[in-house]
Amino acid sequence: MGGSKSKMVIMFVLLLIILEGGWSEGCLDHERFALLRLKHFFDDTGSYLYNWGDGEGATDCCQWE
């Protein structure tokens, strides 16, 4: 019975990781390019989209704010 309970806990933890996106490798190139094209249509006078770019460390558009 103890083995069954630990298997359930492991399955639950794995499910949480998957649902949280813990195994995501970032956004796809076509998604990033599409967002960069849309950026020009926004009025960003406050520079809120400063981290949207192609620079080093900014290639994962899933992390852009």
PDB file of N, CA, C and O in Angstrom:
ATOM      1  N   MET A   1       0.815  -1.187   0.000  1.00  0.00           N
ATOM      2  CA  MET A   1       0.000   0.000   0.000  1.00  0.00           C
ATOM      3  C   MET A   1       0.865   1.260   0.000  1.00  0.00           C
ATOM      4  O   MET A   1       0.484   2.259  -0.610  1.00  0.00           O
ATOM      5  N   GLY A   2       2.018   1.237   0.668  1.00  0.00           N
ATOM      6  CA  GLY A   2       2.894   2.401   0.709  1.00  0.00           C
ATOM      7  C   GLY A   2       3.455   2.743  -0.655  1.00  0.00           C
ATOM      8  O   GLY A   2       3.632   3.917  -0.979  1.00  0.00           O
ATOM      9  N   GLY A   3       3.742   1.712  -1.471  1.00  0.00           N
ATOM     10  CA  GLY A   3       4.258   1.948  -2.817  1.00  0.00           C
ATOM     11  C   GLY A   3       3.232   2.617  -3.709  1.00  0.00           C
ATOM     12  O   GLY A   3       3.575   3.455  -4.543  1.00  0.00           O
ATOM     13  N   SER A   4       1.987   2.248  -3.534  1.00  0.00           N
ATOM     14  CA  SER A   4       0.911   2.830  -4.332  1.00  0.00           C
ATOM     15  C   SER A   4       0.732   4.312  -4.003  1.00  0.00           C
ATOM     16  O   SER A   4       0.486   5.130  -4.889  1.00  0.00           O
ATOM     17  N   LYS A   5       0.858   4.642  -2.728  1.00  0.00           N
ATOM     18  CA  LYS A   5       0.706   6.036  -2.309  1.00  0.00           C
ATOM     19  C   LYS A   5       1.853   6.892  -2.843  1.00  0.00           C
ATOM     20  O   LYS A   5       1.631   8.020  -3.284  1.00  0.00           O
ATOM     21  N   SER A   6       3.068   6.366  -2.806  1.00  0.00           N
ATOM     22  CA  SER A   6       4.206   7.137  -3.307  1.00  0.00           C
ATOM     23  C   SER A   6       4.119   7.316  -4.825  1.00  0.00           C
ATOM     24  O   SER A   6       4.540   8.348  -5.348  1.00  0.00           O
ATOM     25  N   LYS A   7       3.583   6.328  -5.534  1.00  0.00           N
ATOM     26  CA  LYS A   7       3.390   6.470  -6.976  1.00  0.00           C
ATOM     27  C   LYS A   7       2.383   7.574  -7.277  1.00  0.00           C
ATOM     28  O   LYS A   7       2.558   8.340  -8.224  1.00  0.00           O
ATOM     29  N   MET A   8       1.342   7.652  -6.479  1.00  0.00           N
ATOM     30  CA  MET A   8       0.334   8.695  -6.664  1.00  0.00           C
ATOM     31  C   MET A   8       0.934  10.078  -6.421  1.00  0.00           C
ATOM     32  O   MET A   8       0.631  11.025  -7.146  1.00  0.00           O
ATOM     33  N   VAL A   9       1.774  10.192  -5.413  1.00  0.00           N
ATOM     34  CA  VAL A   9       2.417  11.473  -5.110  1.00  0.00           C
ATOM     35  C   VAL A   9       3.336  11.876  -6.257  1.00  0.00           C
ATOM     36  O   VAL A   9       3.341  13.038  -6.665  1.00  0.00           O
ATOM     37  N   ILE A  10       4.106  10.939  -6.775  1.00  0.00           N
ATOM     38  CA  ILE A  10       5.004  11.221  -7.893  1.00  0.00           C
ATOM     39  C   ILE A  10       4.208  11.644  -9.123  1.00  0.00           C
ATOM     40  O   ILE A  10       4.585  12.599  -9.803  1.00  0.00           O
ATOM     41  N   MET A  11       3.130  10.958  -9.413  1.00  0.00           N
ATOM     42  CA  MET A  11       2.292  11.309 -10.561  1.00  0.00           C
ATOM     43  C   MET A  11       1.691  12.706 -10.389  1.00  0.00           C
ATOM     44  O   MET A  11       1.610  13.472 -11.349  1.00  0.00           O
ATOM     45  N   PHE A  12       1.276  13.029  -9.181  1.00  0.00           N
ATOM     46  CA  PHE A  12       0.708  14.344  -8.910  1.00  0.00           C
ATOM     47  C   PHE A  12       1.750  15.441  -9.113  1.00  0.00           C
ATOM     48  O   PHE A  12       1.454  16.476  -9.710  1.00  0.00           O
ATOM     49  N   VAL A  13       2.954  15.224  -8.624  1.00  0.00           N
ATOM     50  CA  VAL A  13       4.030  16.207  -8.782  1.00  0.00           C
ATOM     51  C   VAL A  13       4.374  16.388 -10.261  1.00  0.00           C
ATOM     52  O   VAL A  13       4.555  17.517 -10.719  1.00  0.00           O
ATOM     53  N   LEU A  14       4.463  15.299 -11.002  1.00  0.00           N
ATOM     54  CA  LEU A  14       4.746  15.393 -12.434  1.00  0.00           C
ATOM     55  C   LEU A  14       3.642  16.146 -13.170  1.00  0.00           C
ATOM     56  O   LEU A  14       3.918  16.937 -14.072  1.00  0.00           O
ATOM     57  N   LEU A  15       2.415  15.903 -12.792  1.00  0.00           N
ATOM     58  CA  LEU A  15       1.293  16.611 -13.397  1.00  0.00           C
ATOM     59  C   LEU A  15       1.389  18.111 -13.131  1.00  0.00           C
ATOM     60  O   LEU A  15       1.144  18.918 -14.028  1.00  0.00           O
ATOM     61  N   LEU A  16       1.741  18.482 -11.912  1.00  0.00           N
ATOM     62  CA  LEU A  16       1.899  19.903 -11.587  1.00  0.00           C
ATOM     63  C   LEU A  16       3.017  20.541 -12.401  1.00  0.00           C
ATOM     64  O   LEU A  16       2.881  21.673 -12.866  1.00  0.00           O
ATOM     65  N   ILE A  17       4.110  19.829 -12.573  1.00  0.00           N
ATOM     66  CA  ILE A  17       5.230  20.353 -13.358  1.00  0.00           C
ATOM     67  C   ILE A  17       4.805  20.568 -14.809  1.00  0.00           C
ATOM     68  O   ILE A  17       5.122  21.595 -15.409  1.00  0.00           O
ATOM     69  N   ILE A  18       4.100  19.614 -15.355  1.00  0.00           N
ATOM     70  CA  ILE A  18       3.654  19.724 -16.746  1.00  0.00           C
ATOM     71  C   ILE A  18       2.673  20.879 -16.906  1.00  0.00           C
ATOM     72  O   ILE A  18       2.787  21.664 -17.848  1.00  0.00           O
ATOM     73  N   LEU A  19       1.715  20.987 -16.001  1.00  0.00           N
ATOM     74  CA  LEU A  19       0.718  22.047 -16.101  1.00  0.00           C
ATOM     75  C   LEU A  19       1.324  23.423 -15.875  1.00  0.00           C
ATOM     76  O   LEU A  19       0.838  24.410 -16.427  1.00  0.00           O
ATOM     77  N   GLU A  20       2.355  23.501 -15.088  1.00  0.00           N
ATOM     78  CA  GLU A  20       3.015  24.775 -14.817  1.00  0.00           C
ATOM     79  C   GLU A  20       3.914  25.187 -15.974  1.00  0.00           C
ATOM     80  O   GLU A  20       4.346  26.338 -16.038  1.00  0.00           O
ATOM     81  N   GLY A  21       4.200  24.276 -16.879  1.00  0.00           N
ATOM     82  CA  GLY A  21       5.067  24.589 -18.013  1.00  0.00           C
ATOM     83  C   GLY A  21       6.535  24.450 -17.679  1.00  0.00           C
ATOM     84  O   GLY A  21       7.379  25.072 -18.323  1.00  0.00           O
ATOM     85  N   GLY A  22       6.848  23.655 -16.698  1.00  0.00           N
ATOM     86  CA  GLY A  22       8.224  23.487 -16.267  1.00  0.00           C
ATOM     87  C   GLY A  22       9.129  22.862 -17.306  1.00  0.00           C
ATOM     88  O   GLY A  22      10.352  22.960 -17.195  1.00  0.00           O
ATOM     89  N   TRP A  23       8.561  22.225 -18.311  1.00  0.00           N
ATOM     90  CA  TRP A  23       9.382  21.596 -19.337  1.00  0.00           C
ATOM     91  C   TRP A  23       9.376  22.383 -20.632  1.00  0.00           C
ATOM     92  O   TRP A  23       9.795  21.874 -21.672  1.00  0.00           O
ATOM     93  N   SER A  24       8.912  23.599 -20.580  1.00  0.00           N
ATOM     94  CA  SER A  24       8.867  24.431 -21.775  1.00  0.00           C
ATOM     95  C   SER A  24      10.277  24.837 -22.181  1.00  0.00           C
ATOM     96  O   SER A  24      11.111  25.159 -21.336  1.00  0.00           O
ATOM     97  N   GLU A  25      10.527  24.817 -23.467  1.00  0.00           N
ATOM     98  CA  GLU A  25      11.833  25.222 -23.977  1.00  0.00           C
ATOM     99  C   GLU A  25      11.792  26.636 -24.522  1.00  0.00           C
ATOM    100  O   GLU A  25      12.689  27.042 -25.260  1.00  0.00           O
ATOM    101  N   GLY A  26      10.776  27.379 -24.174  1.00  0.00           N
ATOM    102  CA  GLY A  26      10.658  28.744 -24.658  1.00  0.00           C
ATOM    103  C   GLY A  26       9.737  28.824 -25.851  1.00  0.00           C
ATOM    104  O   GLY A  26       9.146  27.832 -26.279  1.00  0.00           O
ATOM    105  N   CYS A  27       9.630  30.010 -26.368  1.00  0.00           N
ATOM    106  CA  CYS A  27       8.715  30.203 -27.492  1.00  0.00           C
ATOM    107  C   CYS A  27       9.386  29.796 -28.802  1.00  0.00           C
ATOM    108  O   CYS A  27      10.609  29.701 -28.899  1.00  0.00           O
ATOM    109  N   LEU A  28       8.566  29.566 -29.775  1.00  0.00           N
ATOM    110  CA  LEU A  28       9.058  29.196 -31.097  1.00  0.00           C
ATOM    111  C   LEU A  28       9.473  30.446 -31.862  1.00  0.00           C
ATOM    112  O   LEU A  28       8.997  31.545 -31.578  1.00  0.00           O
ATOM    113  N   ASP A  29      10.360  30.270 -32.830  1.00  0.00           N
ATOM    114  CA  ASP A  29      10.861  31.414 -33.594  1.00  0.00           C
ATOM    115  C   ASP A  29       9.736  32.201 -34.254  1.00  0.00           C
ATOM    116  O   ASP A  29       9.743  33.432 -34.231  1.00  0.00           O
ATOM    117  N   HIS A  30       8.769  31.498 -34.842  1.00  0.00           N
ATOM    118  CA  HIS A  30       7.699  32.227 -35.527  1.00  0.00           C
ATOM    119  C   HIS A  30       6.817  32.992 -34.542  1.00  0.00           C
ATOM    120  O   HIS A  30       6.243  34.021 -34.901  1.00  0.00           O
ATOM    121  N   GLU A  31       6.701  32.507 -33.310  1.00  0.00           N
ATOM    122  CA  GLU A  31       5.953  33.244 -32.287  1.00  0.00           C
ATOM    123  C   GLU A  31       6.698  34.521 -31.900  1.00  0.00           C
ATOM    124  O   GLU A  31       6.096  35.587 -31.770  1.00  0.00           O
ATOM    125  N   ARG A  32       8.007  34.401 -31.718  1.00  0.00           N
ATOM    126  CA  ARG A  32       8.825  35.562 -31.348  1.00  0.00           C
ATOM    127  C   ARG A  32       8.797  36.618 -32.450  1.00  0.00           C
ATOM    128  O   ARG A  32       8.638  37.805 -32.167  1.00  0.00           O
ATOM    129  N   PHE A  33       8.950  36.194 -33.697  1.00  0.00           N
ATOM    130  CA  PHE A  33       8.932  37.143 -34.810  1.00  0.00           C
ATOM    131  C   PHE A  33       7.578  37.835 -34.928  1.00  0.00           C
ATOM    132  O   PHE A  33       7.515  39.030 -35.219  1.00  0.00           O
ATOM    133  N   ALA A  34       6.501  37.096 -34.705  1.00  0.00           N
ATOM    134  CA  ALA A  34       5.161  37.690 -34.769  1.00  0.00           C
ATOM    135  C   ALA A  34       4.980  38.742 -33.677  1.00  0.00           C
ATOM    136  O   ALA A  34       4.417  39.807 -33.931  1.00  0.00           O
ATOM    137  N   LEU A  35       5.449  38.452 -32.471  1.00  0.00           N
ATOM    138  CA  LEU A  35       5.337  39.430 -31.383  1.00  0.00           C
ATOM    139  C   LEU A  35       6.178  40.670 -31.664  1.00  0.00           C
ATOM    140  O   LEU A  35       5.760  41.788 -31.364  1.00  0.00           O
ATOM    141  N   LEU A  36       7.358  40.474 -32.236  1.00  0.00           N
ATOM    142  CA  LEU A  36       8.201  41.622 -32.564  1.00  0.00           C
ATOM    143  C   LEU A  36       7.553  42.495 -33.635  1.00  0.00           C
ATOM    144  O   LEU A  36       7.692  43.717 -33.607  1.00  0.00           O
ATOM    145  N   ARG A  37       6.852  41.879 -34.569  1.00  0.00           N
ATOM    146  CA  ARG A  37       6.143  42.656 -35.595  1.00  0.00           C
ATOM    147  C   ARG A  37       4.973  43.420 -34.983  1.00  0.00           C
ATOM    148  O   ARG A  37       4.693  44.550 -35.384  1.00  0.00           O
ATOM    149  N   LEU A  38       4.286  42.812 -34.012  1.00  0.00           N
ATOM    150  CA  LEU A  38       3.163  43.480 -33.349  1.00  0.00           C
ATOM    151  C   LEU A  38       3.617  44.627 -32.450  1.00  0.00           C
ATOM    152  O   LEU A  38       2.876  45.587 -32.241  1.00  0.00           O
ATOM    153  N   LYS A  39       4.822  44.528 -31.925  1.00  0.00           N
ATOM    154  CA  LYS A  39       5.338  45.530 -30.993  1.00  0.00           C
ATOM    155  C   LYS A  39       5.266  46.935 -31.582  1.00  0.00           C
ATOM    156  O   LYS A  39       5.025  47.897 -30.853  1.00  0.00           O
ATOM    157  N   HIS A  40       5.468  47.062 -32.871  1.00  0.00           N
ATOM    158  CA  HIS A  40       5.487  48.375 -33.519  1.00  0.00           C
ATOM    159  C   HIS A  40       4.111  49.038 -33.542  1.00  0.00           C
ATOM    160  O   HIS A  40       4.013  50.247 -33.750  1.00  0.00           O
ATOM    161  N   PHE A  41       3.061  48.270 -33.332  1.00  0.00           N
ATOM    162  CA  PHE A  41       1.710  48.820 -33.343  1.00  0.00           C
ATOM    163  C   PHE A  41       1.272  49.342 -31.973  1.00  0.00           C
ATOM    164  O   PHE A  41       0.234  49.995 -31.865  1.00  0.00           O
ATOM    165  N   PHE A  42       2.049  49.061 -30.934  1.00  0.00           N
ATOM    166  CA  PHE A  42       1.707  49.503 -29.588  1.00  0.00           C
ATOM    167  C   PHE A  42       2.326  50.860 -29.296  1.00  0.00           C
ATOM    168  O   PHE A  42       3.438  51.155 -29.734  1.00  0.00           O
ATOM    169  N   ASP A  43       1.598  51.678 -28.553  1.00  0.00           N
ATOM    170  CA  ASP A  43       2.135  52.948 -28.077  1.00  0.00           C
ATOM    171  C   ASP A  43       2.894  52.650 -26.787  1.00  0.00           C
ATOM    172  O   ASP A  43       2.296  52.532 -25.718  1.00  0.00           O
ATOM    173  N   ASP A  44       4.190  52.531 -26.896  1.00  0.00           N
ATOM    174  CA  ASP A  44       5.020  52.134 -25.753  1.00  0.00           C
ATOM    175  C   ASP A  44       5.838  53.318 -25.251  1.00  0.00           C
ATOM    176  O   ASP A  44       7.061  53.235 -25.137  1.00  0.00           O
ATOM    177  N   THR A  45       5.156  54.420 -24.953  1.00  0.00           N
ATOM    178  CA  THR A  45       5.866  55.615 -24.498  1.00  0.00           C
ATOM    179  C   THR A  45       6.525  55.408 -23.136  1.00  0.00           C
ATOM    180  O   THR A  45       7.481  56.107 -22.798  1.00  0.00           O
ATOM    181  N   GLY A  46       6.027  54.463 -22.358  1.00  0.00           N
ATOM    182  CA  GLY A  46       6.619  54.182 -21.054  1.00  0.00           C
ATOM    183  C   GLY A  46       7.699  53.118 -21.103  1.00  0.00           C
ATOM    184  O   GLY A  46       8.220  52.717 -20.062  1.00  0.00           O
ATOM    185  N   SER A  47       8.041  52.657 -22.291  1.00  0.00           N
ATOM    186  CA  SER A  47       9.066  51.616 -22.498  1.00  0.00           C
ATOM    187  C   SER A  47       8.770  50.350 -21.698  1.00  0.00           C
ATOM    188  O   SER A  47       9.670  49.734 -21.127  1.00  0.00           O
ATOM    189  N   TYR A  48       7.496  49.976 -21.668  1.00  0.00           N
ATOM    190  CA  TYR A  48       7.119  48.758 -20.955  1.00  0.00           C
ATOM    191  C   TYR A  48       7.552  47.500 -21.700  1.00  0.00           C
ATOM    192  O   TYR A  48       7.695  46.433 -21.102  1.00  0.00           O
ATOM    193  N   LEU A  49       7.758  47.628 -22.987  1.00  0.00           N
ATOM    194  CA  LEU A  49       8.128  46.468 -23.800  1.00  0.00           C
ATOM    195  C   LEU A  49       9.624  46.450 -24.101  1.00  0.00           C
ATOM    196  O   LEU A  49      10.054  45.900 -25.115  1.00  0.00           O
ATOM    197  N   TYR A  50      10.410  47.054 -23.218  1.00  0.00           N
ATOM    198  CA  TYR A  50      11.848  47.158 -23.457  1.00  0.00           C
ATOM    199  C   TYR A  50      12.523  45.798 -23.599  1.00  0.00           C
ATOM    200  O   TYR A  50      13.522  45.677 -24.307  1.00  0.00           O
ATOM    201  N   ASN A  51      11.992  44.775 -22.937  1.00  0.00           N
ATOM    202  CA  ASN A  51      12.656  43.471 -23.001  1.00  0.00           C
ATOM    203  C   ASN A  51      12.166  42.623 -24.175  1.00  0.00           C
ATOM    204  O   ASN A  51      12.564  41.466 -24.312  1.00  0.00           O
ATOM    205  N   TRP A  52      11.306  43.191 -25.018  1.00  0.00           N
ATOM    206  CA  TRP A  52      10.900  42.499 -26.238  1.00  0.00           C
ATOM    207  C   TRP A  52      11.982  42.765 -27.268  1.00  0.00           C
ATOM    208  O   TRP A  52      12.093  43.888 -27.759  1.00  0.00           O
ATOM    209  N   GLY A  53      12.761  41.792 -27.599  1.00  0.00           N
ATOM    210  CA  GLY A  53      13.806  42.036 -28.580  1.00  0.00           C
ATOM    211  C   GLY A  53      14.534  40.786 -28.983  1.00  0.00           C
ATOM    212  O   GLY A  53      14.189  39.674 -28.583  1.00  0.00           O
ATOM    213  N   ASP A  54      15.555  40.997 -29.789  1.00  0.00           N
ATOM    214  CA  ASP A  54      16.381  39.901 -30.280  1.00  0.00           C
ATOM    215  C   ASP A  54      17.729  39.855 -29.588  1.00  0.00           C
ATOM    216  O   ASP A  54      18.577  39.034 -29.936  1.00  0.00           O
ATOM    217  N   GLY A  55      17.936  40.721 -28.618  1.00  0.00           N
ATOM    218  CA  GLY A  55      19.228  40.781 -27.950  1.00  0.00           C
ATOM    219  C   GLY A  55      19.509  39.539 -27.126  1.00  0.00           C
ATOM    220  O   GLY A  55      18.655  38.668 -26.964  1.00  0.00           O
ATOM    221  N   GLU A  56      20.711  39.480 -26.617  1.00  0.00           N
ATOM    222  CA  GLU A  56      21.123  38.335 -25.808  1.00  0.00           C
ATOM    223  C   GLU A  56      20.238  38.223 -24.572  1.00  0.00           C
ATOM    224  O   GLU A  56      20.029  39.206 -23.861  1.00  0.00           O
ATOM    225  N   GLY A  57      19.727  37.040 -24.320  1.00  0.00           N
ATOM    226  CA  GLY A  57      18.869  36.809 -23.170  1.00  0.00           C
ATOM    227  C   GLY A  57      17.421  37.194 -23.390  1.00  0.00           C
ATOM    228  O   GLY A  57      16.588  36.992 -22.507  1.00  0.00           O
ATOM    229  N   ALA A  58      17.103  37.747 -24.558  1.00  0.00           N
ATOM    230  CA  ALA A  58      15.734  38.185 -24.826  1.00  0.00           C
ATOM    231  C   ALA A  58      15.067  37.329 -25.898  1.00  0.00           C
ATOM    232  O   ALA A  58      14.048  37.730 -26.461  1.00  0.00           O
ATOM    233  N   THR A  59      15.617  36.176 -26.183  1.00  0.00           N
ATOM    234  CA  THR A  59      15.078  35.355 -27.265  1.00  0.00           C
ATOM    235  C   THR A  59      13.895  34.502 -26.832  1.00  0.00           C
ATOM    236  O   THR A  59      13.172  33.990 -27.687  1.00  0.00           O
ATOM    237  N   ASP A  60      13.675  34.334 -25.538  1.00  0.00           N
ATOM    238  CA  ASP A  60      12.551  33.530 -25.060  1.00  0.00           C
ATOM    239  C   ASP A  60      11.359  34.443 -24.815  1.00  0.00           C
ATOM    240  O   ASP A  60      11.231  35.039 -23.746  1.00  0.00           O
ATOM    241  N   CYS A  61      10.487  34.547 -25.813  1.00  0.00           N
ATOM    242  CA  CYS A  61       9.365  35.476 -25.702  1.00  0.00           C
ATOM    243  C   CYS A  61       8.357  35.045 -24.641  1.00  0.00           C
ATOM    244  O   CYS A  61       7.491  35.836 -24.267  1.00  0.00           O
ATOM    245  N   CYS A  62       8.446  33.834 -24.158  1.00  0.00           N
ATOM    246  CA  CYS A  62       7.565  33.406 -23.067  1.00  0.00           C
ATOM    247  C   CYS A  62       7.923  34.123 -21.768  1.00  0.00           C
ATOM    248  O   CYS A  62       7.109  34.179 -20.846  1.00  0.00           O
ATOM    249  N   GLN A  63       9.117  34.663 -21.690  1.00  0.00           N
ATOM    250  CA  GLN A  63       9.565  35.372 -20.492  1.00  0.00           C
ATOM    251  C   GLN A  63       9.401  36.882 -20.607  1.00  0.00           C
ATOM    252  O   GLN A  63       9.640  37.600 -19.636  1.00  0.00           O
ATOM    253  N   TRP A  64       8.999  37.376 -21.770  1.00  0.00           N
ATOM    254  CA  TRP A  64       8.811  38.812 -21.937  1.00  0.00           C
ATOM    255  C   TRP A  64       7.642  39.277 -21.101  1.00  0.00           C
ATOM    256  O   TRP A  64       6.659  38.553 -20.941  1.00  0.00           O
ATOM    257  N   GLU A  65       7.741  40.465 -20.574  1.00  0.00           N
ATOM    258  CA  GLU A  65       6.655  41.032 -19.762  1.00  0.00           C
ATOM    259  C   GLU A  65       5.927  42.095 -20.534  1.00  0.00           C
ATOM    260  O   GLU A  65       4.980  42.691 -20.021  1.00  0.00           O
TER     261      GLU A  65
END
